Amino acid sequence: MRASSTGAVRDIPEARPDCVITDLMMPVMDGFELTRQLRNRPELAAMKIVILSAKSYDFDRRRAKEMGADGYLTKPINRETFLKSINEMVSDIDAKLDETRKELARLGSSVICEAPAEGSELVL
């Protein structure tokens, strides 16, 4: 979608993708900072963020998780395992959405709504 991290910070909230895959090492803003900024946006909470890097240190993996990344994949990538990993993360979104819909349906059936009596005040 975007070649620059600063452009991504601007465009991702509007586009609302299911998943963002970002490199770790980028000019201006690295993948950690991009992830941190996106995670500070509540409306993007369900979006998956995957950091892709040639760095395979445990420190970088831990830091990615601390910043809010859902996954950390190392280069070089294997096409099959890469696609499988991304599909698993994105399908998790669908499963959580289904759970939320079921819970809302369950709660909806137990909610009773009554209109206030005529002349009474509605207090929220």
C-alpha positions as CSV (number, residue, x, y, z in Angstrom):
1,M,0.0,0.0,0.0
2,R,2.6,2.6,1.1
3,A,6.3,2.8,0.6
4,S,6.9,5.1,3.6
5,S,6.1,4.6,7.2
6,T,5.0,8.2,7.7
7,G,2.6,7.8,4.8
8,A,1.3,4.5,6.3
9,V,0.6,6.2,9.7
10,R,-1.6,8.7,7.8
11,D,-3.3,6.2,5.4
12,I,-3.9,3.1,7.4
13,P,-6.5,4.5,9.8
14,E,-8.6,5.5,6.8
15,A,-8.1,2.2,4.8
16,R,-8.6,0.0,7.9
17,P,-6.9,-3.2,6.5
18,D,-7.3,-6.5,8.3
19,C,-3.5,-6.9,8.4
20,V,-0.4,-4.7,8.1
21,I,2.9,-6.2,7.2
22,T,5.8,-3.9,7.8
23,D,9.6,-4.1,7.6
24,L,11.5,-3.4,10.8
25,M,14.2,-1.3,9.3
26,M,12.9,1.7,7.5
27,P,14.1,5.3,7.1
28,V,12.4,8.0,9.2
29,M,10.3,5.6,11.4
30,D,11.1,1.9,12.1
31,G,8.6,-0.9,12.3
32,F,8.5,-0.7,16.1
33,E,7.5,2.9,16.1
34,L,4.9,2.4,13.3
35,T,3.4,-0.5,15.3
36,R,3.3,1.6,18.5
37,Q,1.6,4.5,16.7
38,L,-1.0,2.3,15.1
39,R,-1.7,0.5,18.4
40,N,-2.4,3.9,20.0
41,R,-5.5,4.2,17.7
42,P,-8.4,2.3,19.4
43,E,-10.3,2.0,16.1
44,L,-7.4,-0.2,14.8
45,A,-7.4,-2.6,17.8
46,A,-8.6,-5.6,15.8
47,M,-6.1,-5.0,12.9
48,K,-3.2,-7.5,12.8
49,I,0.3,-6.2,12.6
50,V,3.2,-8.3,11.4
51,I,6.8,-7.2,11.5
52,L,9.1,-8.7,8.8
53,S,12.8,-8.4,9.4
54,A,16.2,-10.0,8.6
55,K,17.0,-9.5,12.4
56,S,16.3,-12.8,14.2
57,Y,17.3,-11.8,17.7
58,D,15.0,-12.7,20.6
59,F,15.3,-9.1,21.8
60,D,13.7,-7.8,18.6
61,R,10.9,-10.3,18.8
62,R,10.1,-9.3,22.4
63,R,10.2,-5.6,21.5
64,A,7.8,-6.2,18.6
65,K,5.4,-7.9,21.0
66,E,5.8,-5.1,23.6
67,M,4.9,-2.6,20.9
68,G,1.8,-4.5,20.0
69,A,2.8,-6.6,17.0
70,D,0.8,-9.8,16.5
71,G,3.6,-11.6,14.6
72,Y,7.3,-11.4,13.8
73,L,8.6,-13.1,10.7
74,T,12.2,-13.3,9.6
75,K,13.7,-13.0,6.1
76,P,14.3,-14.7,3.9
77,I,10.7,-15.8,3.8
78,N,9.4,-19.1,2.6
79,R,6.4,-18.4,0.5
80,E,4.3,-21.3,1.9
81,T,5.0,-20.7,5.5
82,F,4.7,-16.9,5.1
83,L,1.2,-17.2,3.5
84,K,0.1,-19.8,6.1
85,S,1.2,-17.6,9.0
86,I,-0.6,-14.5,7.6
87,N,-3.7,-16.5,6.8
88,E,-3.8,-17.9,10.4
89,M,-3.6,-14.4,11.9
90,V,-6.2,-13.0,9.6
91,S,-8.6,-15.9,10.1
92,D,-8.3,-15.2,13.8
93,I,-10.0,-11.9,13.1
94,D,-13.0,-13.8,11.6
95,A,-13.2,-16.1,14.6
96,K,-13.2,-13.2,17.1
97,L,-15.8,-11.4,15.0
98,D,-18.1,-14.5,15.1
99,E,-17.6,-14.8,18.8
100,T,-18.6,-11.1,19.3
101,R,-21.7,-11.5,17.1
102,K,-22.8,-14.6,19.1
103,E,-22.3,-12.7,22.4
104,L,-24.2,-9.7,21.2
105,A,-27.0,-11.9,20.0
106,R,-27.1,-13.6,23.4
107,L,-27.0,-10.3,25.3
108,G,-29.6,-8.8,23.0
109,S,-32.1,-11.6,23.8
110,S,-31.8,-10.9,27.5
111,V,-32.2,-7.1,27.4
112,I,-35.6,-5.7,28.3
113,C,-36.5,-2.2,27.1
114,E,-39.3,-0.3,28.6
115,A,-40.4,3.2,27.7
116,P,-40.7,5.6,30.6
117,A,-44.2,6.2,31.9
118,E,-45.9,9.3,30.4
119,G,-44.9,12.4,32.2
120,S,-41.8,10.8,33.9
121,E,-38.3,11.9,33.3
122,L,-35.8,9.6,31.5
123,V,-32.5,9.6,33.4
124,L,-29.4,8.1,31.9
